[in-house]
Amino acid sequence: MYKIDIPTSEQDFEDYFTFRWKMLREPWKYPLGSEKDEYEQVSQHRMIRDTAGNVVAVGRMHMNSSEEAQVRHVAVDKSVQNKGLARMLVSALESVARSEGAERIVTNSTQLAIGFFQSMGFDLQSEVTNEMGEQQRSPMVKRLVDPNSIMIHPKWCKLLQDTWHDTIPISEQMGIKLHQYTGRTFETRASLNKNINLHGTMFAGSIFSLATLTGWGMIFLQLKEKGLNGEIVLGDGNIHYHKPITMQPRALCNIESLTGKLEPLSNNKKCKINLNVAILDGDNAVAEFSGVFWVLPPHDELES
């Protein structure tokens, strides 16, 4: 029985990198150390050991951008090939990529591994590259679609995401993304790795920002639903923290929590909206945010 392990100790990483070198670099006569690159510190590493404790498979994932993850350095010992270990590794790394909010996952596959990655849902791209001169590799990509995600009005949701990135650039750096909008429930997620403190948990300020943007986003989408325009500003916000976030930061805003009316905007009057946002770590509630937002008539209407 094999299981995925995450290397944590110095010995774990020594075993991990030594195996990677023996499998992927030694055959091409590259020196020990050539198996590492500049992405190691920001990557997610996974490995599998046999019953004797020997590493028999490794794999790595890192984020190329907030939308794209890359799988690299997947290797399985010949003695345990055809036992599904490569599939276990890639599935585990894909799961991490999804949790980071990646929209696609890419890899540069050797010619022998193309069939395997195609069986994992990757599509072959046209161009061919060389990696360290040892053999040709073909870029492959897999689009990641969360089967549990419901996104009605996708054009509005994309506009909201683009508005955040264009006007609040830190939202992209924090990895904050729309995850779900049903018309009644709005959910966002953030990257833990991009918001992690020295304790290995999410910064309190990042949690507050995630909650604030979720409330702001819910009002933005409600304005679209009603065919109204307005400038949304935070008037006041309070958050109560109960537990740290150590896995998957999520924020949920339900339409039932909104109080106030948006219709006065049609008469060029400002509106006051109160709402609540639940903060979760995976499926566990860890904080509650209550916010007071003001929606102001657009500038052009105020000046007319």
C-alpha positions as CSV (number, residue, x, y, z in Angstrom):
1,M,0.0,0.0,0.0
2,Y,1.5,3.3,-1.1
3,K,0.6,6.8,0.1
4,I,1.6,10.3,-0.7
5,D,4.1,12.0,1.7
6,I,5.1,15.7,2.0
7,P,8.8,16.1,2.7
8,T,9.3,18.2,5.8
9,S,12.6,17.3,7.5
10,E,16.1,17.9,6.2
11,Q,16.5,14.1,5.7
12,D,13.2,14.0,3.8
13,F,14.4,16.6,1.4
14,E,17.8,15.0,1.1
15,D,16.2,11.7,0.2
16,Y,13.8,13.4,-2.2
17,F,16.4,15.4,-4.1
18,T,18.9,12.5,-4.3
19,F,16.2,10.3,-5.8
20,R,15.2,13.0,-8.3
21,W,18.9,13.4,-9.3
22,K,19.4,9.6,-9.8
23,M,16.3,9.3,-11.9
24,L,16.3,12.5,-14.0
25,R,19.9,13.9,-14.0
26,E,22.5,11.1,-13.4
27,P,21.5,9.2,-16.6
28,W,22.5,12.4,-18.5
29,K,25.8,12.7,-16.5
30,Y,24.7,15.9,-14.8
31,P,26.3,16.6,-11.4
32,L,24.5,16.3,-8.0
33,G,22.7,19.6,-7.5
34,S,21.6,20.0,-11.1
35,E,18.3,18.5,-10.1
36,K,17.4,21.7,-8.3
37,D,16.3,25.1,-9.7
38,E,15.2,28.5,-8.4
39,Y,11.6,27.4,-7.8
40,E,12.2,24.8,-5.1
41,Q,11.4,27.2,-2.2
42,V,8.0,28.2,-3.6
43,S,7.0,24.7,-4.9
44,Q,4.8,22.0,-3.5
45,H,6.8,18.7,-3.2
46,R,5.3,15.2,-3.0
47,M,7.0,11.8,-2.7
48,I,6.2,8.1,-2.1
49,R,8.3,5.7,0.0
50,D,8.2,1.9,0.0
51,T,7.7,-0.3,3.1
52,A,11.4,-0.1,3.7
53,G,11.3,3.7,3.8
54,N,13.1,4.2,0.4
55,V,11.8,6.9,-1.9
56,V,10.3,5.3,-5.0
57,A,8.5,8.3,-6.6
58,V,8.6,12.1,-6.6
59,G,6.9,15.0,-8.2
60,R,6.7,18.8,-7.9
61,M,4.2,21.6,-8.6
62,H,4.8,25.4,-8.6
63,M,2.7,28.4,-9.8
64,N,3.9,30.1,-12.9
65,S,1.2,32.8,-12.3
66,S,-2.0,33.1,-10.3
67,E,-3.8,31.2,-13.1
68,E,-1.2,28.6,-14.1
69,A,0.4,25.8,-12.2
70,Q,3.2,23.6,-13.6
71,V,4.0,20.0,-12.8
72,R,7.7,19.0,-13.1
73,H,10.2,16.4,-12.1
74,V,7.7,13.4,-11.9
75,A,9.8,10.2,-11.6
76,V,9.0,6.7,-10.5
77,D,11.5,3.9,-9.8
78,K,11.5,1.2,-12.4
79,S,10.9,-1.4,-9.7
80,V,7.4,0.0,-9.0
81,Q,6.3,1.3,-12.4
82,N,2.9,0.3,-13.7
83,K,1.5,0.4,-10.1
84,G,-0.3,3.8,-10.6
85,L,2.2,5.8,-8.5
86,A,2.7,8.5,-11.2
87,R,-1.1,8.9,-11.4
88,M,-1.2,9.3,-7.6
89,L,1.5,11.9,-7.7
90,V,0.0,14.0,-10.5
91,S,-3.5,13.8,-9.0
92,A,-2.1,15.0,-5.7
93,L,-0.3,17.9,-7.3
94,E,-3.3,18.8,-9.4
95,S,-5.4,18.9,-6.2
96,V,-2.9,21.4,-4.7
97,A,-3.1,23.5,-7.9
98,R,-6.9,23.6,-7.7
99,S,-6.7,24.7,-4.0
100,E,-4.3,27.5,-5.1
101,G,-6.9,28.7,-7.6
102,A,-5.1,27.6,-10.8
103,E,-7.2,27.7,-13.9
104,R,-4.9,25.4,-15.8
105,I,-2.0,23.1,-15.2
106,V,0.9,22.6,-17.6
107,T,3.8,20.3,-18.0
108,N,6.6,19.6,-20.5
109,S,6.4,16.0,-21.3
110,T,8.9,13.6,-22.7
111,Q,7.8,11.7,-25.8
112,L,7.4,8.5,-23.8
113,A,5.2,10.2,-21.2
114,I,2.8,11.9,-23.6
115,G,0.3,9.1,-23.5
116,F,0.3,9.0,-19.7
117,F,-0.4,12.8,-19.4
118,Q,-3.1,12.5,-22.1
119,S,-4.8,9.8,-19.9
120,M,-4.7,12.4,-17.1
121,G,-6.6,14.9,-19.2
122,F,-3.7,16.9,-20.6
123,D,-3.8,18.2,-24.2
124,L,-0.7,18.2,-26.4
125,Q,0.5,21.5,-27.7
126,S,2.1,22.0,-31.0
127,E,5.6,23.2,-30.2
128,V,8.5,21.1,-29.0
129,T,11.3,22.2,-26.7
130,N,14.6,20.8,-25.3
131,E,15.2,20.6,-21.5
132,M,18.9,20.7,-20.5
133,G,19.6,19.2,-23.9
134,E,18.8,15.6,-23.0
135,Q,15.6,15.0,-25.0
136,Q,12.7,16.7,-26.7
137,R,9.7,17.7,-24.6
138,S,6.3,18.7,-25.6
139,P,4.2,21.3,-23.8
140,M,0.9,19.9,-22.5
141,V,-2.0,21.7,-20.7
142,K,-5.0,20.7,-18.7
143,R,-7.9,23.1,-18.0
144,L,-9.0,22.9,-14.4
145,V,-12.8,23.2,-13.8
146,D,-14.1,22.6,-10.3
147,P,-17.1,20.2,-10.7
148,N,-18.7,21.7,-7.6
149,S,-18.5,25.3,-8.9
150,I,-21.6,27.1,-10.1
151,M,-21.0,30.3,-11.9
152,I,-24.1,32.0,-13.3
153,H,-23.6,35.3,-15.3
154,P,-20.0,34.4,-16.1
155,K,-19.4,37.7,-18.0
156,W,-20.3,39.7,-14.9
157,C,-18.1,37.4,-12.8
158,K,-15.2,37.9,-15.2
159,L,-15.8,41.7,-15.2
160,L,-15.6,41.6,-11.4
161,Q,-12.4,39.6,-11.3
162,D,-10.8,41.9,-13.9
163,T,-12.0,45.0,-12.0
164,W,-10.3,43.7,-8.8
165,H,-7.0,43.0,-10.7
166,D,-7.1,46.3,-12.5
167,T,-8.0,48.6,-9.6
168,I,-6.8,46.6,-6.6
169,P,-3.6,44.9,-7.9
170,I,-2.9,43.3,-4.5
171,S,-5.9,41.1,-4.9
172,E,-4.1,39.3,-7.7
173,Q,-0.9,39.1,-5.7
174,M,-3.0,37.5,-2.8
175,G,-4.4,35.0,-5.2
176,I,-8.0,36.1,-4.5
177,K,-10.4,34.5,-7.1
178,L,-14.1,34.1,-7.6
179,H,-15.1,30.5,-7.0
180,Q,-18.8,30.4,-7.1
181,Y,-21.9,32.6,-7.7
182,T,-25.3,31.1,-7.7
183,G,-27.3,34.3,-7.6
184,R,-27.8,33.9,-3.8
185,T,-24.4,32.8,-2.6
186,F,-21.1,34.3,-3.6
187,E,-17.8,32.5,-2.7
188,T,-14.2,33.6,-3.1
189,R,-11.0,31.8,-2.3
190,A,-7.4,32.9,-1.8
191,S,-4.0,31.3,-1.9
192,L,-2.7,30.4,1.5
193,N,0.9,30.2,0.3
194,K,0.7,33.9,-0.9
195,N,-0.7,35.1,2.5
196,I,1.2,32.9,4.9
197,N,2.9,34.3,8.1
198,L,5.8,33.0,10.1
199,H,3.4,30.7,12.0
200,G,2.3,28.9,8.9
201,T,-1.2,30.5,9.0
202,M,-2.9,33.2,7.0
203,F,-2.2,36.8,7.9
204,A,-5.1,38.4,9.7
205,G,-5.0,41.4,7.4
206,S,-5.3,39.1,4.4
207,I,-8.4,37.5,5.9
208,F,-9.9,41.0,6.4
209,S,-9.1,41.9,2.8
210,L,-10.7,38.6,1.5
211,A,-13.8,39.3,3.5
212,T,-14.1,42.9,2.4
213,L,-13.6,42.1,-1.3
214,T,-16.2,39.3,-1.0
215,G,-18.8,41.7,0.4
216,W,-17.9,44.3,-2.2
217,G,-18.2,41.7,-4.9
218,M,-21.6,40.5,-3.7
219,I,-22.9,44.1,-4.0
220,F,-21.3,44.5,-7.4
221,L,-23.1,41.4,-8.7
222,Q,-26.4,42.5,-7.1
223,L,-26.1,45.8,-8.9
224,K,-25.7,43.9,-12.2
225,E,-28.7,41.8,-11.4
226,K,-30.9,44.9,-10.9
227,G,-29.4,46.8,-13.9
228,L,-28.0,49.6,-11.7
229,N,-24.7,51.3,-11.5
230,G,-22.9,52.8,-8.5
231,E,-19.6,53.4,-6.7
232,I,-19.2,50.9,-3.9
233,V,-17.2,52.0,-0.8
234,L,-16.6,50.4,2.6
235,G,-18.0,52.5,5.4
236,D,-17.2,50.2,8.3
237,G,-16.0,46.7,8.8
238,N,-15.6,44.4,11.8
239,I,-14.2,40.9,12.0
240,H,-14.1,38.3,14.7
241,Y,-11.4,35.7,14.5
242,H,-11.9,32.3,16.2
243,K,-9.3,30.0,14.6
244,P,-6.3,30.3,12.3
245,I,-6.4,29.4,8.6
246,T,-4.0,26.6,7.8
247,M,-5.4,25.0,4.7
248,Q,-7.9,26.6,2.2
249,P,-9.1,30.2,2.8
250,R,-12.7,30.6,1.7
251,A,-15.2,33.5,2.1
252,L,-19.0,33.1,1.7
253,C,-21.6,35.8,1.4
254,N,-25.3,34.9,1.3
255,I,-27.9,37.2,-0.1
256,E,-30.0,36.7,3.0
257,S,-27.4,38.6,5.0
258,L,-27.8,41.8,3.0
259,T,-30.0,44.5,4.4
260,G,-30.8,47.8,2.7
261,K,-32.1,48.7,-0.7
262,L,-30.3,49.5,-4.0
263,E,-33.3,51.0,-5.8
264,P,-32.7,54.6,-4.6
265,L,-29.7,54.7,-7.0
266,S,-32.2,55.1,-9.8
267,N,-33.0,58.4,-8.3
268,N,-29.4,59.4,-7.9
269,K,-29.4,58.7,-4.1
270,K,-26.8,56.8,-2.2
271,C,-27.6,53.5,-0.5
272,K,-26.5,51.9,2.7
273,I,-26.0,48.1,2.6
274,N,-25.2,45.9,5.6
275,L,-24.0,42.4,5.1
276,N,-22.1,39.5,6.7
277,V,-19.3,37.3,5.3
278,A,-18.4,33.9,6.7
279,I,-14.7,33.0,6.6
280,L,-13.9,29.3,6.4
281,D,-10.7,27.1,6.4
282,G,-11.8,24.3,4.1
283,D,-15.2,23.4,5.6
284,N,-14.5,24.8,9.1
285,A,-15.8,28.2,10.1
286,V,-13.0,30.4,11.5
287,A,-14.2,34.0,11.4
288,E,-17.2,36.3,10.8
289,F,-17.1,39.7,9.1
290,S,-19.8,42.3,9.2
291,G,-19.6,45.3,6.9
292,V,-21.4,48.5,6.2
293,F,-21.0,49.5,2.5
294,W,-22.2,52.7,0.8
295,V,-23.2,52.7,-2.9
296,L,-23.0,56.1,-4.4
297,P,-24.5,57.2,-7.7
298,P,-22.0,57.2,-10.6
299,H,-19.9,60.4,-10.9
300,D,-21.4,61.4,-14.2
301,E,-24.9,61.2,-12.7
302,L,-23.8,63.3,-9.7
303,E,-22.3,66.0,-12.0
304,S,-25.3,66.1,-14.4
